[in-house]
Amino acid sequence: MSDKLTFTLHELVSEIDASADEVLRDRYGVTGPTFVFLATCADVEPTDITTLARCLGVTKAAVSKRVPALVAEGWITTAGDPAHGRRVMLSLTERARDLVDRAGRDLDQHFTAMLADPRAAAIDAAVLNAQLNTLVAILREKGGRA
């Protein structure tokens, strides 16, 4: 535990990621990174590799490398873009949409349940979420110059 906000946020995200990964593996047989890839795709689909890479904060090569395995596992489909010859469009399968919906609800319930701990009595989940979204928006607008 730290008295520095940035370190505390880093620790929190690390613990959330580890906990989410455990829930996703145990209940759904997928890893946290796979779920994040699919959930992000769901938010912007149909999408191309460049857009998805930007949303995930990774390179186009990183997305391109994952696509064949996710297609083979039945999570996403690919199609050409008639308006742009080389662009590959990605969409979720119904199976993936179902996973994102069910697992997303389960993860929200899992983390919201933490607020039942008496030490978290003063935390309002909706207010906290709004505050964190405000910080995300500020960082996106100002980059590292906030």
N, CA and C atoms as a LAMMPS dump frame, in Angstrom:
ITEM: TIMESTEP
0
ITEM: NUMBER OF ATOMS
438
ITEM: BOX BOUNDS ff ff ff
-5.0000000000000000e+02 5.0000000000000000e+02
-5.0000000000000000e+02 5.0000000000000000e+02
-5.0000000000000000e+02 5.0000000000000000e+02
ITEM: ATOMS id mol type element x y z
1 1 1 N 0.843 -1.178 0
2 1 2 C 0 0 0
3 1 3 C 0.888 1.24 0
4 2 1 N 0.445 2.255 -0.66
5 2 2 C 1.248 3.458 -0.822
6 2 3 C 0.437 4.692 -0.452
7 3 1 N 1.134 5.763 -0.145
8 3 2 C 0.467 7.04 0.083
9 3 3 C 0.498 7.895 -1.183
10 4 1 N 0.994 7.338 -2.278
11 4 2 C 1.068 8.044 -3.554
12 4 3 C -0.082 7.576 -4.451
13 5 1 N -0.88 8.529 -4.906
14 5 2 C -2.077 8.215 -5.685
15 5 3 C -1.774 7.349 -6.905
16 6 1 N -0.74 7.7 -7.666
17 6 2 C -0.457 6.93 -8.885
18 6 3 C -0.084 5.486 -8.568
19 7 1 N 0.662 5.273 -7.501
20 7 2 C 1.02 3.907 -7.12
21 7 3 C -0.208 3.142 -6.651
22 8 1 N -1.045 3.799 -5.869
23 8 2 C -2.26 3.146 -5.373
24 8 3 C -3.172 2.754 -6.532
25 9 1 N -3.326 3.659 -7.504
26 9 2 C -4.15 3.332 -8.671
27 9 3 C -3.557 2.156 -9.434
28 10 1 N -2.244 2.144 -9.578
29 10 2 C -1.582 1.033 -10.265
30 10 3 C -1.842 -0.278 -9.525
31 11 1 N -1.69 -0.265 -8.2
32 11 2 C -1.949 -1.461 -7.397
33 11 3 C -3.397 -1.92 -7.554
34 12 1 N -4.322 -0.958 -7.535
35 12 2 C -5.741 -1.289 -7.677
36 12 3 C -6.018 -1.955 -9.023
37 13 1 N -5.508 -1.374 -10.086
38 13 2 C -5.728 -1.945 -11.422
39 13 3 C -5.1 -3.325 -11.521
40 14 1 N -3.931 -3.496 -10.967
41 14 2 C -3.271 -4.799 -10.99
42 14 3 C -4.103 -5.851 -10.252
43 15 1 N -4.625 -5.502 -9.09
44 15 2 C -5.459 -6.434 -8.321
45 15 3 C -6.775 -6.724 -9.042
46 16 1 N -7.37 -5.707 -9.638
47 16 2 C -8.614 -5.903 -10.391
48 16 3 C -8.358 -6.836 -11.569
49 17 1 N -7.272 -6.609 -12.305
50 17 2 C -6.949 -7.463 -13.45
51 17 3 C -6.749 -8.915 -13.028
52 18 1 N -6.018 -9.13 -11.933
53 18 2 C -5.764 -10.496 -11.46
54 18 3 C -7.062 -11.164 -11.022
55 19 1 N -7.899 -10.431 -10.32
56 19 2 C -9.171 -10.982 -9.864
57 19 3 C -10.097 -11.282 -11.042
58 20 1 N -10.163 -10.358 -11.99
59 20 2 C -10.997 -10.562 -13.178
60 20 3 C -10.509 -11.764 -13.973
61 21 1 N -9.201 -11.888 -14.118
62 21 2 C -8.644 -13.017 -14.849
63 21 3 C -9.054 -14.334 -14.191
64 22 1 N -9.004 -14.381 -12.874
65 22 2 C -9.396 -15.594 -12.148
66 22 3 C -10.874 -15.915 -12.367
67 23 1 N -11.734 -14.911 -12.26
68 23 2 C -13.173 -15.113 -12.473
69 23 3 C -13.431 -15.584 -13.9
70 24 1 N -12.815 -14.929 -14.867
71 24 2 C -13.037 -15.273 -16.271
72 24 3 C -12.534 -16.674 -16.611
73 25 1 N -11.393 -17.055 -16.076
74 25 2 C -10.866 -18.411 -16.315
75 25 3 C -11.769 -19.46 -15.67
76 26 1 N -12.142 -19.227 -14.401
77 26 2 C -12.94 -20.208 -13.667
78 26 3 C -14.346 -20.371 -14.233
79 27 1 N -14.997 -19.275 -14.55
80 27 2 C -16.403 -19.324 -14.968
81 27 3 C -16.614 -19.461 -16.469
82 28 1 N -15.663 -18.92 -17.257
83 28 2 C -15.893 -18.852 -18.703
84 28 3 C -14.792 -19.483 -19.546
85 29 1 N -13.699 -19.874 -18.938
86 29 2 C -12.614 -20.509 -19.68
87 29 3 C -11.859 -19.585 -20.613
88 30 1 N -11.888 -18.282 -20.334
89 30 2 C -11.129 -17.322 -21.138
90 30 3 C -10.244 -16.494 -20.208
91 31 1 N -9.2 -15.947 -20.775
92 31 2 C -8.31 -15.092 -19.998
93 31 3 C -8.842 -13.663 -19.974
94 32 1 N -8.338 -12.893 -19.031
95 32 2 C -8.696 -11.485 -18.966
96 32 3 C -8.356 -10.738 -20.249
97 33 1 N -7.134 -10.92 -20.786
98 33 2 C -6.801 -10.222 -22.03
99 33 3 C -7.723 -10.585 -23.204
100 34 1 N -8.144 -11.85 -23.285
101 34 2 C -9.076 -12.23 -24.352
102 34 3 C -10.41 -11.52 -24.157
103 35 1 N -10.888 -11.496 -22.912
104 35 2 C -12.154 -10.813 -22.637
105 35 3 C -12.063 -9.328 -22.989
106 36 1 N -10.977 -8.677 -22.613
107 36 2 C -10.815 -7.251 -22.904
108 36 3 C -10.811 -7.019 -24.418
109 37 1 N -10.128 -7.873 -25.157
110 37 2 C -10.098 -7.772 -26.614
111 37 3 C -11.521 -7.854 -27.171
112 38 1 N -12.274 -8.862 -26.728
113 38 2 C -13.64 -9.064 -27.229
114 38 3 C -14.58 -7.946 -26.786
115 39 1 N -14.48 -7.531 -25.528
116 39 2 C -15.36 -6.477 -25.021
117 39 3 C -15.085 -5.151 -25.728
118 40 1 N -13.823 -4.878 -26.009
119 40 2 C -13.482 -3.653 -26.723
120 40 3 C -13.999 -3.72 -28.146
121 41 1 N -13.837 -4.864 -28.774
122 41 2 C -14.359 -5.045 -30.13
123 41 3 C -15.877 -4.839 -30.145
124 42 1 N -16.55 -5.352 -29.117
125 42 2 C -18.011 -5.207 -29.032
126 42 3 C -18.413 -3.737 -28.997
127 43 1 N -17.607 -2.913 -28.355
128 43 2 C -17.928 -1.487 -28.241
129 43 3 C -17.81 -0.739 -29.557
130 44 1 N -17.003 -1.252 -30.482
131 44 2 C -16.743 -0.493 -31.713
132 44 3 C -17.053 -1.273 -32.987
133 45 1 N -17.659 -2.444 -32.861
134 45 2 C -17.869 -3.285 -34.051
135 45 3 C -18.979 -2.767 -34.942
136 46 1 N -18.944 -3.104 -36.222
137 46 2 C -17.796 -3.707 -36.882
138 46 3 C -16.654 -2.695 -36.917
139 47 1 N -15.458 -3.213 -36.806
140 47 2 C -14.302 -2.337 -36.751
141 47 3 C -13.163 -2.927 -37.56
142 48 1 N -12.218 -2.079 -37.867
143 48 2 C -11.028 -2.565 -38.563
144 48 3 C -9.897 -2.718 -37.548
145 49 1 N -8.845 -3.349 -37.961
146 49 2 C -7.719 -3.653 -37.082
147 49 3 C -7.087 -2.377 -36.523
148 50 1 N -6.956 -1.354 -37.335
149 50 2 C -6.34 -0.104 -36.886
150 50 3 C -7.144 0.539 -35.76
151 51 1 N -8.448 0.613 -35.937
152 51 2 C -9.306 1.222 -34.919
153 51 3 C -9.295 0.411 -33.633
154 52 1 N -9.378 -0.901 -33.754
155 52 2 C -9.367 -1.743 -32.559
156 52 3 C -8.036 -1.616 -31.823
157 53 1 N -6.937 -1.567 -32.563
158 53 2 C -5.624 -1.411 -31.936
159 53 3 C -5.56 -0.102 -31.151
160 54 1 N -6.07 0.97 -31.741
161 54 2 C -6.079 2.263 -31.051
162 54 3 C -6.922 2.191 -29.777
163 55 1 N -8.077 1.556 -29.844
164 55 2 C -8.947 1.43 -28.665
165 55 3 C -8.311 0.58 -27.568
166 56 1 N -7.554 -0.426 -27.957
167 56 2 C -6.894 -1.305 -26.987
168 56 3 C -5.579 -0.728 -26.477
169 57 1 N -5.063 0.273 -27.171
170 57 2 C -3.777 0.848 -26.787
171 57 3 C -2.602 -0.042 -27.135
172 58 1 N -2.738 -0.785 -28.238
173 58 2 C -1.674 -1.674 -28.695
174 58 3 C -1.401 -1.4 -30.173
175 59 1 N -0.417 -2.084 -30.727
176 59 2 C -0.084 -1.901 -32.137
177 59 3 C -1.036 -2.683 -33.039
178 60 1 N -1.075 -2.283 -34.301
179 60 2 C -1.859 -3.033 -35.289
180 60 3 C -1.326 -4.457 -35.404
181 61 1 N -0.004 -4.606 -35.301
182 61 2 C 0.594 -5.942 -35.389
183 61 3 C 0.102 -6.833 -34.25
184 62 1 N -0.042 -6.267 -33.062
185 62 2 C -0.515 -7.053 -31.919
186 62 3 C -1.945 -7.552 -32.156
187 63 1 N -2.786 -6.709 -32.709
188 63 2 C -4.163 -7.122 -33.015
189 63 3 C -4.155 -8.156 -34.13
190 64 1 N -3.417 -7.886 -35.19
191 64 2 C -3.353 -8.816 -36.33
192 64 3 C -2.887 -10.198 -35.9
193 65 1 N -1.959 -10.243 -34.962
194 65 2 C -1.428 -11.519 -34.493
195 65 3 C -2.481 -12.33 -33.733
196 66 1 N -3.372 -11.655 -33.015
197 66 2 C -4.391 -12.344 -32.219
198 66 3 C -5.594 -12.804 -33.046
199 67 1 N -5.854 -12.124 -34.136
200 67 2 C -7.075 -12.381 -34.912
201 67 3 C -7.21 -13.826 -35.381
202 68 1 N -6.203 -14.444 -35.995
203 68 2 C -6.405 -15.814 -36.489
204 68 3 C -6.827 -16.803 -35.403
205 69 1 N -6.239 -16.721 -34.221
206 69 2 C -6.608 -17.64 -33.136
207 69 3 C -8.039 -17.381 -32.667
208 70 1 N -8.424 -16.111 -32.595
209 70 2 C -9.789 -15.789 -32.148
210 70 3 C -10.825 -16.212 -33.185
211 71 1 N -10.46 -16.158 -34.454
212 71 2 C -11.345 -16.674 -35.509
213 71 3 C -11.463 -18.193 -35.372
214 72 1 N -10.318 -18.856 -35.209
215 72 2 C -10.302 -20.322 -35.094
216 72 3 C -11.088 -20.799 -33.875
217 73 1 N -11.076 -20.012 -32.797
218 73 2 C -11.81 -20.378 -31.585
219 73 3 C -13.281 -19.992 -31.635
220 74 1 N -13.697 -19.345 -32.726
221 74 2 C -15.104 -18.994 -32.89
222 74 3 C -15.55 -17.738 -32.162
223 75 1 N -14.604 -16.838 -31.837
224 75 2 C -14.961 -15.61 -31.124
225 75 3 C -15.242 -14.441 -32.061
226 76 1 N -14.521 -14.358 -33.172
227 76 2 C -14.72 -13.241 -34.1
228 76 3 C -14.762 -13.748 -35.527
229 77 1 N -15.297 -12.898 -36.399
230 77 2 C -15.28 -13.167 -37.832
231 77 3 C -14.566 -12.008 -38.515
232 78 1 N -14.028 -12.298 -39.678
233 78 2 C -13.361 -11.261 -40.467
234 78 3 C -14.051 -11.16 -41.826
235 79 1 N -13.963 -9.966 -42.38
236 79 2 C -14.515 -9.735 -43.715
237 79 3 C -13.736 -8.599 -44.348
238 80 1 N -13.707 -8.598 -45.657
239 80 2 C -13.081 -7.487 -46.361
240 80 3 C -13.998 -6.28 -46.343
241 81 1 N -13.419 -5.129 -46.543
242 81 2 C -14.181 -3.879 -46.636
243 81 3 C -14.242 -3.497 -48.1
244 82 1 N -15.43 -3.551 -48.72
245 82 2 C -15.527 -3.249 -50.152
246 82 3 C -15.056 -1.839 -50.511
247 83 1 N -15.131 -0.927 -49.556
248 83 2 C -14.716 0.449 -49.825
249 83 3 C -13.205 0.634 -49.721
250 84 1 N -12.519 -0.295 -49.043
251 84 2 C -11.079 -0.197 -48.851
252 84 3 C -10.482 -1.584 -49.045
253 85 1 N -9.843 -1.794 -50.161
254 85 2 C -9.385 -3.108 -50.581
255 85 3 C -8.642 -3.95 -49.564
256 86 1 N -7.72 -3.376 -48.803
257 86 2 C -6.904 -4.182 -47.899
258 86 3 C -7.414 -4.194 -46.456
259 87 1 N -8.395 -3.393 -46.158
260 87 2 C -8.89 -3.297 -44.78
261 87 3 C -9.643 -4.564 -44.389
262 88 1 N -9.326 -5.075 -43.212
263 88 2 C -10.004 -6.248 -42.667
264 88 3 C -10.953 -5.77 -41.575
265 89 1 N -12.207 -6.149 -41.696
266 89 2 C -13.222 -5.771 -40.716
267 89 3 C -13.436 -6.926 -39.747
268 90 1 N -13.585 -6.598 -38.479
269 90 2 C -13.779 -7.586 -37.421
270 90 3 C -15.154 -7.414 -36.795
271 91 1 N -15.788 -8.546 -36.512
272 91 2 C -17.071 -8.555 -35.809
273 91 3 C -17.089 -9.734 -34.856
274 92 1 N -17.842 -9.593 -33.778
275 92 2 C -17.99 -10.693 -32.831
276 92 3 C -18.99 -11.707 -33.344
277 93 1 N -18.789 -12.955 -32.968
278 93 2 C -19.798 -13.981 -33.214
279 93 3 C -20.86 -13.856 -32.116
280 94 1 N -21.98 -14.506 -32.291
281 94 2 C -23.017 -14.491 -31.248
282 94 3 C -22.468 -15.073 -29.95
283 95 1 N -21.631 -16.086 -30.063
284 95 2 C -21.009 -16.695 -28.88
285 95 3 C -20.195 -15.653 -28.115
286 96 1 N -19.438 -14.84 -28.825
287 96 2 C -18.614 -13.816 -28.185
288 96 3 C -19.488 -12.721 -27.58
289 97 1 N -20.537 -12.322 -28.279
290 97 2 C -21.443 -11.31 -27.73
291 97 3 C -22.079 -11.797 -26.439
292 98 1 N -22.456 -13.069 -26.42
293 98 2 C -23.032 -13.657 -25.211
294 98 3 C -22.014 -13.645 -24.072
295 99 1 N -20.78 -14.022 -24.373
296 99 2 C -19.723 -14.005 -23.358
297 99 3 C -19.523 -12.596 -22.808
298 100 1 N -19.392 -11.614 -23.682
299 100 2 C -19.159 -10.238 -23.251
300 100 3 C -20.316 -9.763 -22.372
301 101 1 N -21.521 -10.098 -22.75
302 101 2 C -22.7 -9.679 -21.972
303 101 3 C -22.717 -10.353 -20.6
304 102 1 N -22.643 -11.684 -20.577
305 102 2 C -22.741 -12.418 -19.307
306 102 3 C -21.544 -12.167 -18.408
307 103 1 N -20.349 -12.27 -18.953
308 103 2 C -19.14 -12.087 -18.142
309 103 3 C -19.009 -10.636 -17.677
310 104 1 N -19.415 -9.705 -18.518
311 104 2 C -19.38 -8.298 -18.117
312 104 3 C -20.274 -8.039 -16.915
313 105 1 N -21.473 -8.598 -16.937
314 105 2 C -22.379 -8.469 -15.778
315 105 3 C -21.781 -9.144 -14.549
316 106 1 N -21.225 -10.342 -14.727
317 106 2 C -20.629 -11.067 -13.601
318 106 3 C -19.461 -10.292 -12.995
319 107 1 N -18.619 -9.73 -13.831
320 107 2 C -17.483 -8.964 -13.316
321 107 3 C -17.951 -7.728 -12.553
322 108 1 N -18.955 -7.035 -13.091
323 108 2 C -19.498 -5.874 -12.374
324 108 3 C -20.045 -6.291 -11.009
325 109 1 N -20.782 -7.389 -10.975
326 109 2 C -21.324 -7.874 -9.7
327 109 3 C -20.202 -8.288 -8.754
328 110 1 N -19.189 -8.94 -9.282
329 110 2 C -18.054 -9.386 -8.475
330 110 3 C -17.364 -8.207 -7.799
331 111 1 N -17.106 -7.158 -8.548
332 111 2 C -16.4 -6.02 -7.978
333 111 3 C -17.315 -5.136 -7.138
334 112 1 N -18.568 -5.029 -7.504
335 112 2 C -19.51 -4.266 -6.689
336 112 3 C -19.71 -4.932 -5.333
337 113 1 N -19.609 -6.261 -5.299
338 113 2 C -19.761 -6.991 -4.036
339 113 3 C -18.686 -6.593 -3.029
340 114 1 N -17.536 -6.147 -3.499
341 114 2 C -16.49 -5.681 -2.582
342 114 3 C -16.981 -4.528 -1.729
343 115 1 N -17.895 -3.752 -2.268
344 115 2 C -18.374 -2.584 -1.544
345 115 3 C -19.246 -2.961 -0.348
346 116 1 N -19.581 -4.241 -0.218
347 116 2 C -20.324 -4.705 0.952
348 116 3 C -19.408 -4.821 2.172
349 117 1 N -18.102 -4.823 1.94
350 117 2 C -17.147 -4.86 3.053
351 117 3 C -17.326 -3.573 3.872
352 118 1 N -17.432 -3.686 5.185
353 118 2 C -17.638 -2.495 6.016
354 118 3 C -16.585 -1.401 5.81
355 119 1 N -15.375 -1.78 5.423
356 119 2 C -14.334 -0.775 5.172
357 119 3 C -14.643 0.079 3.952
358 120 1 N -15.556 -0.379 3.119
359 120 2 C -15.906 0.356 1.905
360 120 3 C -17.249 1.074 2.031
361 121 1 N -17.764 1.183 3.228
362 121 2 C -19.104 1.747 3.444
363 121 3 C -19.256 3.157 2.881
364 122 1 N -18.205 3.944 2.886
365 122 2 C -18.3 5.327 2.416
366 122 3 C -18.159 5.451 0.898
367 123 1 N -17.914 4.344 0.206
368 123 2 C -17.715 4.399 -1.247
369 123 3 C -19.046 4.22 -1.955
370 124 1 N -19.369 5.161 -2.811
371 124 2 C -20.564 5.087 -3.649
372 124 3 C -20.089 4.662 -5.043
373 125 1 N -20.493 3.468 -5.474
374 125 2 C -19.991 2.909 -6.743
375 125 3 C -20.283 3.822 -7.928
376 126 1 N -21.481 4.376 -8.002
377 126 2 C -21.832 5.233 -9.134
378 126 3 C -20.994 6.511 -9.13
379 127 1 N -20.799 7.084 -7.967
380 127 2 C -19.987 8.305 -7.867
381 127 3 C -18.535 7.993 -8.206
382 128 1 N -18.009 6.904 -7.667
383 128 2 C -16.631 6.514 -7.967
384 128 3 C -16.445 6.306 -9.46
385 129 1 N -17.379 5.603 -10.095
386 129 2 C -17.282 5.369 -11.535
387 129 3 C -17.291 6.688 -12.3
388 130 1 N -18.17 7.606 -11.916
389 130 2 C -18.225 8.907 -12.584
390 130 3 C -16.918 9.672 -12.39
391 131 1 N -16.362 9.626 -11.183
392 131 2 C -15.105 10.321 -10.92
393 131 3 C -13.96 9.728 -11.747
394 132 1 N -13.896 8.416 -11.819
395 132 2 C -12.845 7.769 -12.606
396 132 3 C -13.016 8.073 -14.088
397 133 1 N -14.25 8.095 -14.573
398 133 2 C -14.487 8.451 -15.978
399 133 3 C -14.052 9.884 -16.257
400 134 1 N -14.243 10.776 -15.298
401 134 2 C -13.786 12.159 -15.456
402 134 3 C -12.267 12.194 -15.59
403 135 1 N -11.575 11.436 -14.745
404 135 2 C -10.109 11.392 -14.836
405 135 3 C -9.641 10.821 -16.174
406 136 1 N -10.315 9.778 -16.639
407 136 2 C -9.967 9.2 -17.947
408 136 3 C -10.131 10.25 -19.041
409 137 1 N -11.248 10.967 -19.025
410 137 2 C -11.499 11.986 -20.045
411 137 3 C -10.435 13.075 -20.005
412 138 1 N -10.068 13.521 -18.806
413 138 2 C -9.047 14.561 -18.682
414 138 3 C -7.714 14.077 -19.238
415 139 1 N -7.326 12.853 -18.869
416 139 2 C -6.057 12.316 -19.372
417 139 3 C -6.07 12.162 -20.879
418 140 1 N -7.195 11.719 -21.425
419 140 2 C -7.263 11.582 -22.89
420 140 3 C -7.171 12.926 -23.585
421 141 1 N -7.778 13.943 -22.992
422 141 2 C -7.726 15.274 -23.59
423 141 3 C -6.341 15.898 -23.493
424 142 1 N -5.692 15.724 -22.347
425 142 2 C -4.428 16.402 -22.091
426 142 3 C -3.217 15.513 -22.224
427 143 1 N -3.432 14.196 -22.405
428 143 2 C -2.304 13.289 -22.462
429 143 3 C -1.561 13.302 -21.137
430 144 1 N -0.258 13.188 -21.175
431 144 2 C 0.536 13.172 -19.968
432 144 3 C 0.771 14.561 -19.376
433 145 1 N 0.131 15.564 -19.932
434 145 2 C 0.371 16.946 -19.489
435 145 3 C -0.705 17.44 -18.548
436 146 1 N -1.473 16.564 -17.936
437 146 2 C -2.593 16.986 -17.069
438 146 3 C -2.134 17.821 -15.912
